[in-house]
């Protein structure tokens, strides 16, 4: 055990997970690559959990932060006018497509989702919320309550009355073999039944990820969330799109993930990639919804000058360099190379959009979820010089979210490492 790992275990909570049998300390980075304390360099296809959206050591972001720090002001609080906060809010409001949009900045996706839940429950005067099975919305008391993934739920206690809907469970026995249209029809019928039988008359909102991040990049078929929203609108129920992992062009096909469903939500939450590693999150919502809170509000660190400098520079970089288009091109290239992996008996699925893709591992005999095989791929990829993530409701899914700046050479290298690693793990388990 390394000296740093021993110190970590002595003072950090046991539930604070670390990757790899021998955890690594990342000490530097440039472009799409990072270097650990032992001097080993890796191609990074996970980017601090979908957070280092532009990669590492981006001059435009670094210089923007340095200019702000050079003023001597790194914090004032939202009790004073913050030029960078206003400028960023203007950009996000315009890009959101939400009518008369206003923006509130927080420090994280968890806090952003808490804010959205507060807005919706206050507006509707009820604690009832609809969420999707297999979802993840954060690690706080309220966001755990709307998380539909048992591996991340610490308690049944909740400030909310939550009902879970279908959306990404196409392989469940009840839905297996259905077409997209049939599955959507079944899910909408279930939503109507939940509203008639399980809820009181008033429901505050539905919150949903267009692509479930921690859930293993599982996706509802396009059109399902639009079909849900038609029912929600009949009852005045608000819709919140959790864009913490799917925002800013990552899916390639739309700037926010919800765009693929043809839906304009009442509110969207965001975080992670917007600051390219600096802590920033927030909510963009209809002006009347955002203004509906009746008590005072403040964000001590939300909207702080340093994070706003980083986020403004990051968003400008995304737009100026058409990184949504790059995500579409590089993602299609990688997926073309990964799809043949489904011919292997230990690979149940290869899925994704843009630079957000996943490989689902199963037992080659029983077809049951195989978290140990996913772990073996995680380790094997690191040994070959590639960092990836692991997740899914059964922890059997490899998650990849490279920086949106990924070039063709790095895309090919990462793709080839994944193919080589998954093939090696499959061969080993079948011949054991």
PAVO-362155 format. One record per residue (C-alpha): residue number from 1; residue in one letter; x, y, z. Coordinates in nm, 3 decimals. Example, Ala and Ser with C-alpha at 12.3 -4.5 7.8 and 13.67 -1.06 7.14 Angstrom:
2
R	nr	rest	east	north	up
R	1	A	1.230	-0.450	0.780 $
R	2	S	1.367	-0.106	0.714 $
***
This chain:
432
R	nr	rest	east	north	up
R	1	X	0.000	0.000	0.000 $
R	2	X	0.134	0.343	-0.093 $
R	3	X	0.193	0.600	0.178 $
R	4	X	-0.073	0.831	0.029 $
R	5	X	-0.330	0.550	0.007 $
R	6	X	-0.272	0.465	0.373 $
R	7	X	-0.324	0.828	0.469 $
R	8	X	-0.637	0.845	0.254 $
R	9	X	-0.790	0.544	0.427 $
R	10	X	-0.708	0.684	0.769 $
R	11	X	-0.892	1.014	0.725 $
R	12	X	-1.140	0.972	0.437 $
R	13	X	-1.474	0.785	0.464 $
R	14	X	-1.480	0.417	0.368 $
R	15	X	-1.763	0.479	0.118 $
R	16	X	-1.549	0.724	-0.083 $
R	17	X	-1.461	0.491	-0.368 $
R	18	X	-1.125	0.468	-0.541 $
R	19	X	-1.065	0.308	-0.881 $
R	20	X	-0.810	0.030	-0.939 $
R	21	X	-0.647	-0.233	-0.720 $
R	22	X	-0.358	0.009	-0.693 $
R	23	X	-0.518	0.358	-0.694 $
R	24	X	-0.335	0.627	-0.888 $
R	25	X	-0.265	0.993	-0.812 $
R	26	X	-0.293	1.219	-1.117 $
R	27	X	-0.035	1.496	-1.095 $
R	28	X	-0.041	1.668	-1.436 $
R	29	X	-0.228	1.679	-1.764 $
R	30	X	-0.223	1.818	-2.116 $
R	31	X	-0.479	1.783	-2.391 $
R	32	X	-0.646	1.442	-2.361 $
R	33	X	-0.372	1.293	-2.143 $
R	34	X	-0.281	1.283	-1.776 $
R	35	X	0.029	1.169	-1.589 $
R	36	X	0.034	0.997	-1.250 $
R	37	X	0.275	1.033	-0.959 $
R	38	X	0.483	0.741	-1.093 $
R	39	X	0.535	0.917	-1.425 $
R	40	X	0.294	0.696	-1.623 $
R	41	X	0.089	0.880	-1.886 $
R	42	X	-0.268	0.781	-1.978 $
R	43	X	-0.520	0.874	-2.242 $
R	44	X	-0.820	0.994	-2.040 $
R	45	X	-1.161	0.876	-2.160 $
R	46	X	-1.342	0.958	-1.833 $
R	47	X	-1.223	1.313	-1.759 $
R	48	X	-1.291	1.337	-1.388 $
R	49	X	-1.642	1.190	-1.430 $
R	50	X	-1.740	1.385	-1.744 $
R	51	X	-1.605	1.709	-1.596 $
R	52	X	-1.281	1.807	-1.773 $
R	53	X	-1.484	1.874	-2.086 $
R	54	X	-1.206	2.042	-2.285 $
R	55	X	-0.931	1.820	-2.149 $
R	56	X	-0.631	1.959	-1.965 $
R	57	X	-0.421	2.277	-1.970 $
R	58	X	-0.642	2.471	-2.210 $
R	59	X	-0.477	2.811	-2.251 $
R	60	X	-0.802	3.007	-2.294 $
R	61	X	-0.944	2.874	-1.968 $
R	62	X	-0.620	2.903	-1.774 $
R	63	X	-0.561	3.261	-1.888 $
R	64	X	-0.917	3.366	-1.805 $
R	65	X	-0.877	3.231	-1.452 $
R	66	X	-0.535	3.391	-1.412 $
R	67	X	-0.672	3.730	-1.522 $
R	68	X	-0.943	3.710	-1.257 $
R	69	X	-0.705	3.599	-0.982 $
R	70	X	-0.471	3.883	-1.077 $
R	71	X	-0.743	4.133	-0.980 $
R	72	X	-0.711	4.014	-0.622 $
R	73	X	-1.083	3.930	-0.611 $
R	74	X	-1.172	3.560	-0.602 $
R	75	X	-1.494	3.605	-0.403 $
R	76	X	-1.750	3.872	-0.324 $
R	77	X	-2.077	3.670	-0.288 $
R	78	X	-2.397	3.723	-0.483 $
R	79	X	-2.484	4.022	-0.263 $
R	80	X	-2.281	4.226	-0.511 $
R	81	X	-2.307	4.255	-0.887 $
R	82	X	-2.094	3.993	-1.064 $
R	83	X	-2.023	4.078	-1.427 $
R	84	X	-1.905	3.728	-1.518 $
R	85	X	-2.216	3.574	-1.364 $
R	86	X	-2.447	3.800	-1.565 $
R	87	X	-2.256	3.737	-1.888 $
R	88	X	-2.265	3.360	-1.843 $
R	89	X	-2.634	3.363	-1.747 $
R	90	X	-2.714	3.558	-2.064 $
R	91	X	-2.540	3.296	-2.278 $
R	92	X	-2.705	3.000	-2.105 $
R	93	X	-3.050	3.158	-2.112 $
R	94	X	-3.015	3.214	-2.486 $
R	95	X	-2.883	2.864	-2.558 $
R	96	X	-3.147	2.691	-2.342 $
R	97	X	-3.443	2.769	-2.567 $
R	98	X	-3.655	2.816	-2.255 $
R	99	X	-3.887	3.120	-2.285 $
R	100	X	-3.795	3.420	-2.066 $
R	101	X	-3.526	3.209	-1.901 $
R	102	X	-3.341	3.302	-1.584 $
R	103	X	-3.035	3.133	-1.432 $
R	104	X	-2.922	3.055	-1.078 $
R	105	X	-2.566	2.933	-1.020 $
R	106	X	-2.461	2.670	-0.767 $
R	107	X	-2.145	2.471	-0.697 $
R	108	X	-2.241	2.126	-0.823 $
R	109	X	-2.498	1.912	-1.001 $
R	110	X	-2.632	1.789	-0.671 $
R	111	X	-2.699	2.144	-0.555 $
R	112	X	-2.845	2.233	-0.895 $
R	113	X	-3.094	1.947	-0.873 $
R	114	X	-3.182	2.043	-0.517 $
R	115	X	-3.260	2.393	-0.642 $
R	116	X	-3.477	2.262	-0.926 $
R	117	X	-3.672	2.042	-0.685 $
R	118	X	-3.720	2.342	-0.455 $
R	119	X	-3.851	2.555	-0.743 $
R	120	X	-4.094	2.287	-0.859 $
R	121	X	-4.231	2.185	-0.519 $
R	122	X	-4.281	2.548	-0.417 $
R	123	X	-4.450	2.636	-0.746 $
R	124	X	-4.687	2.343	-0.725 $
R	125	X	-4.736	2.334	-0.349 $
R	126	X	-4.669	1.961	-0.322 $
R	127	X	-4.385	1.724	-0.236 $
R	128	X	-4.475	1.467	-0.503 $
R	129	X	-4.209	1.405	-0.768 $
R	130	X	-4.182	1.162	-1.059 $
R	131	X	-3.841	1.017	-1.145 $
R	132	X	-3.706	0.739	-1.364 $
R	133	X	-3.579	0.401	-1.252 $
R	134	X	-3.202	0.360	-1.285 $
R	135	X	-3.151	0.737	-1.248 $
R	136	X	-2.893	0.929	-1.046 $
R	137	X	-2.936	1.293	-0.946 $
R	138	X	-2.681	1.355	-0.667 $
R	139	X	-2.557	1.263	-0.323 $
R	140	X	-2.762	1.494	-0.096 $
R	141	X	-3.072	1.408	0.104 $
R	142	X	-3.319	1.533	-0.155 $
R	143	X	-3.135	1.414	-0.466 $
R	144	X	-3.082	1.066	-0.325 $
R	145	X	-3.459	1.056	-0.273 $
R	146	X	-3.518	1.094	-0.649 $
R	147	X	-3.234	0.862	-0.746 $
R	148	X	-3.362	0.532	-0.885 $
R	149	X	-3.042	0.333	-0.836 $
R	150	X	-3.020	0.131	-0.515 $
R	151	X	-2.640	0.126	-0.519 $
R	152	X	-2.642	0.501	-0.449 $
R	153	X	-2.935	0.523	-0.204 $
R	154	X	-2.814	0.539	0.153 $
R	155	X	-3.155	0.569	0.317 $
R	156	X	-3.525	0.528	0.254 $
R	157	X	-3.590	0.852	0.441 $
R	158	X	-3.691	1.134	0.210 $
R	159	X	-3.813	1.495	0.205 $
R	160	X	-4.011	1.404	-0.108 $
R	161	X	-4.288	1.165	-0.209 $
R	162	X	-4.135	0.994	-0.514 $
R	163	X	-4.289	0.765	-0.776 $
R	164	X	-4.064	0.593	-1.029 $
R	165	X	-4.140	0.552	-1.398 $
R	166	X	-4.002	0.329	-1.672 $
R	167	X	-3.773	0.469	-1.936 $
R	168	X	-3.452	0.273	-1.987 $
R	169	X	-3.551	-0.082	-1.890 $
R	170	X	-3.619	-0.221	-2.235 $
R	171	X	-3.454	-0.552	-2.141 $
R	172	X	-3.692	-0.615	-1.848 $
R	173	X	-3.917	-0.919	-1.904 $
R	174	X	-4.229	-0.704	-1.934 $
R	175	X	-4.086	-0.508	-2.228 $
R	176	X	-3.842	-0.744	-2.395 $
R	177	X	-3.900	-0.767	-2.767 $
R	178	X	-4.106	-0.449	-2.793 $
R	179	X	-4.041	-0.193	-3.066 $
R	180	X	-3.964	0.165	-2.964 $
R	181	X	-4.323	0.267	-3.040 $
R	182	X	-4.466	-0.021	-2.836 $
R	183	X	-4.235	0.051	-2.544 $
R	184	X	-4.323	0.422	-2.547 $
R	185	X	-4.692	0.335	-2.553 $
R	186	X	-4.650	0.099	-2.256 $
R	187	X	-4.451	0.357	-2.058 $
R	188	X	-4.704	0.633	-2.119 $
R	189	X	-4.988	0.400	-2.015 $
R	190	X	-4.795	0.326	-1.695 $
R	191	X	-4.749	0.700	-1.628 $
R	192	X	-5.123	0.757	-1.664 $
R	193	X	-5.188	0.465	-1.430 $
R	194	X	-4.943	0.602	-1.170 $
R	195	X	-5.118	0.940	-1.178 $
R	196	X	-5.459	0.778	-1.135 $
R	197	X	-5.371	0.522	-0.869 $
R	198	X	-5.053	0.613	-0.680 $
R	199	X	-5.038	0.991	-0.649 $
R	200	X	-5.255	1.255	-0.492 $
R	201	X	-5.402	1.504	-0.741 $
R	202	X	-5.105	1.745	-0.741 $
R	203	X	-4.757	1.639	-0.858 $
R	204	X	-4.474	1.892	-0.863 $
R	205	X	-4.253	1.770	-1.144 $
R	206	X	-4.083	1.491	-1.327 $
R	207	X	-3.702	1.496	-1.325 $
R	208	X	-3.513	1.290	-1.583 $
R	209	X	-3.168	1.255	-1.740 $
R	210	X	-3.182	1.238	-2.120 $
R	211	X	-2.901	0.982	-2.089 $
R	212	X	-2.857	0.822	-1.747 $
R	213	X	-2.497	0.887	-1.645 $
R	214	X	-2.428	0.676	-1.338 $
R	215	X	-2.692	0.439	-1.475 $
R	216	X	-2.446	0.327	-1.741 $
R	217	X	-2.536	0.572	-2.019 $
R	218	X	-2.874	0.403	-2.056 $
R	219	X	-3.111	0.590	-2.287 $
R	220	X	-3.484	0.615	-2.327 $
R	221	X	-3.592	0.578	-2.692 $
R	222	X	-3.617	0.914	-2.865 $
R	223	X	-3.967	1.051	-2.825 $
R	224	X	-4.046	0.893	-2.489 $
R	225	X	-3.980	1.206	-2.287 $
R	226	X	-4.188	1.410	-2.532 $
R	227	X	-4.472	1.160	-2.491 $
R	228	X	-4.436	1.185	-2.113 $
R	229	X	-4.443	1.565	-2.132 $
R	230	X	-4.775	1.560	-2.318 $
R	231	X	-4.926	1.380	-2.019 $
R	232	X	-4.748	1.606	-1.770 $
R	233	X	-4.885	1.914	-1.946 $
R	234	X	-5.239	1.780	-1.913 $
R	235	X	-5.192	1.788	-1.534 $
R	236	X	-4.979	2.104	-1.505 $
R	237	X	-4.681	1.896	-1.390 $
R	238	X	-4.342	2.060	-1.450 $
R	239	X	-4.057	1.887	-1.635 $
R	240	X	-3.694	1.916	-1.524 $
R	241	X	-3.417	1.790	-1.752 $
R	242	X	-3.101	1.689	-1.563 $
R	243	X	-2.828	1.792	-1.809 $
R	244	X	-2.538	1.757	-1.566 $
R	245	X	-2.370	1.500	-1.792 $
R	246	X	-2.547	1.555	-2.126 $
R	247	X	-2.515	1.930	-2.171 $
R	248	X	-2.291	2.152	-2.387 $
R	249	X	-2.295	1.941	-2.704 $
R	250	X	-2.156	1.617	-2.563 $
R	251	X	-2.415	1.398	-2.736 $
R	252	X	-2.323	1.548	-3.073 $
R	253	X	-2.682	1.550	-3.193 $
R	254	X	-2.811	1.838	-2.978 $
R	255	X	-2.659	2.103	-2.752 $
R	256	X	-2.861	1.974	-2.458 $
R	257	X	-2.955	1.608	-2.436 $
R	258	X	-3.326	1.680	-2.414 $
R	259	X	-3.316	1.824	-2.765 $
R	260	X	-3.315	1.472	-2.909 $
R	261	X	-3.663	1.426	-2.763 $
R	262	X	-3.800	1.746	-2.913 $
R	263	X	-3.883	1.883	-2.568 $
R	264	X	-3.836	2.228	-2.418 $
R	265	X	-3.838	2.165	-2.042 $
R	266	X	-3.955	2.403	-1.772 $
R	267	X	-3.608	2.385	-1.617 $
R	268	X	-3.269	2.235	-1.689 $
R	269	X	-2.992	2.164	-1.442 $
R	270	X	-2.623	2.170	-1.536 $
R	271	X	-2.276	2.136	-1.383 $
R	272	X	-1.963	1.926	-1.442 $
R	273	X	-1.816	2.016	-1.781 $
R	274	X	-1.919	2.381	-1.787 $
R	275	X	-1.625	2.487	-1.569 $
R	276	X	-1.377	2.240	-1.721 $
R	277	X	-1.285	2.130	-1.370 $
R	278	X	-1.377	2.444	-1.177 $
R	279	X	-1.676	2.405	-0.947 $
R	280	X	-1.989	2.538	-1.115 $
R	281	X	-2.347	2.421	-1.149 $
R	282	X	-2.684	2.578	-1.187 $
R	283	X	-3.043	2.586	-1.303 $
R	284	X	-3.189	2.759	-1.606 $
R	285	X	-3.568	2.786	-1.586 $
R	286	X	-3.870	2.982	-1.701 $
R	287	X	-3.856	3.327	-1.547 $
R	288	X	-4.186	3.289	-1.362 $
R	289	X	-4.074	2.957	-1.216 $
R	290	X	-3.736	3.093	-1.107 $
R	291	X	-3.896	3.403	-0.954 $
R	292	X	-4.158	3.199	-0.770 $
R	293	X	-3.966	3.150	-0.444 $
R	294	X	-4.110	3.371	-0.172 $
R	295	X	-3.822	3.374	0.077 $
R	296	X	-3.473	3.518	0.040 $
R	297	X	-3.197	3.329	-0.138 $
R	298	X	-2.823	3.358	-0.179 $
R	299	X	-2.534	3.145	-0.304 $
R	300	X	-2.216	3.209	-0.110 $
R	301	X	-1.988	3.045	-0.367 $
R	302	X	-2.230	2.998	-0.657 $
R	303	X	-2.143	3.240	-0.936 $
R	304	X	-1.806	3.328	-0.784 $
R	305	X	-1.573	3.529	-1.009 $
R	306	X	-1.312	3.256	-1.064 $
R	307	X	-1.559	2.983	-1.159 $
R	308	X	-1.745	3.229	-1.381 $
R	309	X	-1.422	3.319	-1.560 $
R	310	X	-1.351	2.950	-1.622 $
R	311	X	-1.708	2.874	-1.729 $
R	312	X	-1.734	3.170	-1.967 $
R	313	X	-1.407	3.073	-2.130 $
R	314	X	-1.510	2.707	-2.151 $
R	315	X	-1.850	2.777	-2.306 $
R	316	X	-1.697	3.024	-2.553 $
R	317	X	-1.441	2.761	-2.651 $
R	318	X	-1.713	2.500	-2.708 $
R	319	X	-1.905	2.736	-2.934 $
R	320	X	-1.608	2.890	-3.116 $
R	321	X	-1.459	2.548	-3.203 $
R	322	X	-1.787	2.367	-3.284 $
R	323	X	-1.716	2.097	-3.027 $
R	324	X	-2.067	1.962	-3.066 $
R	325	X	-1.978	1.880	-3.425 $
R	326	X	-1.648	1.729	-3.314 $
R	327	X	-1.833	1.511	-3.061 $
R	328	X	-2.062	1.386	-3.336 $
R	329	X	-1.773	1.299	-3.570 $
R	330	X	-1.538	1.141	-3.316 $
R	331	X	-1.820	0.956	-3.146 $
R	332	X	-1.941	0.802	-3.471 $
R	333	X	-1.585	0.695	-3.555 $
R	334	X	-1.537	0.528	-3.216 $
R	335	X	-1.878	0.360	-3.213 $
R	336	X	-1.815	0.213	-3.558 $
R	337	X	-1.510	0.038	-3.417 $
R	338	X	-1.678	-0.074	-3.093 $
R	339	X	-2.003	-0.218	-3.232 $
R	340	X	-1.842	-0.548	-3.346 $
R	341	X	-1.772	-0.617	-2.976 $
R	342	X	-2.137	-0.720	-2.943 $
R	343	X	-2.039	-1.039	-3.127 $
R	344	X	-1.852	-1.141	-2.810 $
R	345	X	-2.051	-1.351	-2.565 $
R	346	X	-1.953	-1.130	-2.270 $
R	347	X	-2.073	-0.805	-2.429 $
R	348	X	-2.448	-0.740	-2.405 $
R	349	X	-2.453	-0.393	-2.556 $
R	350	X	-2.248	-0.111	-2.703 $
R	351	X	-2.441	0.218	-2.690 $
R	352	X	-2.395	0.590	-2.688 $
R	353	X	-2.432	0.929	-2.852 $
R	354	X	-2.145	1.153	-2.949 $
R	355	X	-1.864	1.138	-2.697 $
R	356	X	-2.076	0.957	-2.439 $
R	357	X	-2.067	0.581	-2.495 $
R	358	X	-2.067	0.257	-2.299 $
R	359	X	-1.996	-0.117	-2.312 $
R	360	X	-2.214	-0.350	-2.103 $
R	361	X	-2.050	-0.669	-1.975 $
R	362	X	-2.236	-0.992	-1.892 $
R	363	X	-2.155	-1.349	-1.798 $
R	364	X	-2.092	-1.532	-2.129 $
R	365	X	-2.291	-1.837	-2.014 $
R	366	X	-2.585	-1.703	-1.815 $
R	367	X	-2.607	-1.354	-1.963 $
R	368	X	-2.631	-1.211	-1.611 $
R	369	X	-2.471	-0.871	-1.536 $
R	370	X	-2.098	-0.920	-1.476 $
R	371	X	-1.947	-0.639	-1.267 $
R	372	X	-1.628	-0.841	-1.219 $
R	373	X	-1.572	-0.850	-1.595 $
R	374	X	-1.634	-0.475	-1.617 $
R	375	X	-1.378	-0.433	-1.340 $
R	376	X	-1.132	-0.648	-1.533 $
R	377	X	-1.175	-0.424	-1.839 $
R	378	X	-1.129	-0.115	-1.620 $
R	379	X	-0.799	-0.255	-1.490 $
R	380	X	-0.688	-0.387	-1.828 $
R	381	X	-0.751	-0.055	-2.000 $
R	382	X	-0.544	0.125	-1.737 $
R	383	X	-0.260	-0.121	-1.787 $
R	384	X	-0.273	-0.040	-2.160 $
R	385	X	-0.274	0.336	-2.093 $
R	386	X	-0.644	0.428	-2.101 $
R	387	X	-0.865	0.559	-1.818 $
R	388	X	-1.236	0.474	-1.834 $
R	389	X	-1.527	0.466	-1.588 $
R	390	X	-1.749	0.194	-1.447 $
R	391	X	-2.120	0.217	-1.357 $
R	392	X	-2.469	0.097	-1.433 $
R	393	X	-2.732	-0.022	-1.189 $
R	394	X	-2.543	-0.354	-1.166 $
R	395	X	-2.197	-0.192	-1.197 $
R	396	X	-2.133	-0.394	-1.513 $
R	397	X	-2.100	-0.107	-1.761 $
R	398	X	-1.784	0.068	-1.884 $
R	399	X	-1.851	0.441	-1.929 $
R	400	X	-1.649	0.660	-2.162 $
R	401	X	-1.675	1.039	-2.195 $
R	402	X	-1.357	1.174	-2.359 $
R	403	X	-1.292	1.548	-2.382 $
R	404	X	-1.492	1.722	-2.654 $
R	405	X	-1.159	1.835	-2.803 $
R	406	X	-1.062	1.473	-2.881 $
R	407	X	-0.865	1.446	-3.205 $
R	408	X	-0.876	1.160	-3.455 $
R	409	X	-0.545	1.008	-3.347 $
R	410	X	-0.648	0.988	-2.980 $
R	411	X	-0.994	0.863	-3.075 $
R	412	X	-0.837	0.577	-3.272 $
R	413	X	-0.593	0.492	-2.993 $
R	414	X	-0.863	0.483	-2.726 $
R	415	X	-1.098	0.283	-2.945 $
R	416	X	-0.829	0.027	-3.023 $
R	417	X	-0.732	-0.010	-2.656 $
R	418	X	-1.096	-0.072	-2.567 $
R	419	X	-1.137	-0.335	-2.840 $
R	420	X	-0.813	-0.507	-2.738 $
R	421	X	-0.897	-0.503	-2.366 $
R	422	X	-1.257	-0.623	-2.396 $
R	423	X	-1.153	-0.897	-2.639 $
R	424	X	-0.876	-1.012	-2.402 $
R	425	X	-1.114	-1.023	-2.104 $
R	426	X	-1.373	-1.212	-2.308 $
R	427	X	-1.116	-1.469	-2.424 $
R	428	X	-0.985	-1.519	-2.071 $
R	429	X	-1.328	-1.577	-1.915 $
R	430	X	-1.440	-1.816	-2.191 $
R	431	X	-1.126	-2.026	-2.171 $
R	432	X	-1.098	-2.031	-1.793 $
***
